[in-house]
Amino acid sequence: MIDVLCMGRSSIDLYAHQIGVPLTGVTSFDAYVGGCPTNVSVGTRRLGLRSVLLTAVGTDQVGDFLLAFLRDEGVDIQHVPRLADRRTSAVIMAIQPPDTFPLTFYRDNCADLGLTIDHVKAAPLATSRVVFVTGTGLSAEPSRTATLYAAEAARTAGATVMVDIDYRPSVWPSPEAFGANIRALINHAQLAVGTEEEVRAATGADTASDGARQLLDTGLPALILKRGGHGAVVFRSGEEPVSVDPFKIDVLNVLGAGDAFASGFLYGHVNGWSLAESARFGNATGAIVVTRHGCANFMPTLPEVHDFFRAQGAALPQ
């Protein structure tokens, strides 16, 4: 049995080597692996879960770079197609702590948006405990239909479908277009996770709390609201929201924190923890990554998370 199958975006991430300067002042970059579901596949694998990645890469050297890293990490990539007519995606980022991290996406004709229903059918959804899909996969065809099909097929097969709202404004014509698409995907989910901005974009609500309640009213059983340095909030249908405390750390780079949170949350969920306990573990994995330079390459291992709890004087979830 597979613990987590992650579907969607993958990229080479070029992160400014110089910290605290705008891109115009950058003279070199560090090359990492990125993309929300790709990061989560690595993050869950480093925590000891069995993870499968369903993405697509080109037949270019960037695709070679991604696959070599994932293979070394132990992520199952046997269902990743290589598409000769598309290019592997790329992202460039400057790092200006504490709150400026501008991203530039290169996703024209990118490989992961070429995923099709046939690729989904070839993947082991029926033997996966959790299928993790994201909003960015809905931004173009054929990936949009393939993502919706994957969520529907996974739920029918008995897997837990978790949606990361993953709102990237630069790949959508409007928040309304994004909202219409992501709500269709969330209709197939048992769990959703997103930031305050993402939940507002998904629903058009004035506040994240109102947006969360709107999604629960449509039938979503639970939503985990990520609030960065303020921790997380668990929303469940018919229950009062539960706040989950954050950890205090010095931030270097917030990019990848949400994916680390999802990885930690999924570790708890797969191990049968409550939603609040899983979110607490996710807060820890997210807190660790914001002290580091990149995303997938810097996801913590299970011993590192245990050490972090001890250093914080905090009790591990049971």
C-alpha angles and dihedrals in degrees: 000000000000116000100206134009112192121197131193143024126043130169149155107258117210107198121190110255091207112075123214099020131102119251090263088066097046117110102175142020138210115227117225139158119259149158122119101260091038090053090049092050089055094040094053092044092054088053089056102262123133104248133186124193123210107191134119131236134186126253087253129111090259088062088051089052093053096045094047091054094046092047091052090050092055096244112151105246100163090113096052109112122211111222115203094195094055138059129233110254125253137199130195122199140180118208117220109160140237098030114347118089108148116194129201115196124205103198107138106135090350120177101237091059087059093071111127138194088260090059089051092049090054092053123088099250093140092060096044122103093204130021112199118200133170142215095242089066087068095058097093143007139293089023093055095061092038091054093049090047091050092052093047094046093046093052091047089052091054100256123137109249114213119188122202103203089213099179113195107178094198092066096049131070091220142349088251092059090050092047094052091051099043093049089056089054094045089056086075096045135097092191134031131182130192148139123260091261091049095050090049091050091048093054110020088236122150093231135030091236091056090046092051091052091049091055092047089050089058091058105273106143098209142004127193112209113206112212101176111217089010094061123231141301125218115214119193129177112265094005137096115259116264119217117216116205122241129224122245113241141145110259122228101162127358095195109108094021093108092050091049088050090053090049093053092043091052091049089058094042094051089049092054100254123150118264091254093050090048091049091050089055088047090053088056096049090046092049091053094052095050088064090058136074104244147010125252094017091057103044109134126247122231094258089051091054091049089050090050092054090050093048089051092049089238131139119243116242113258 
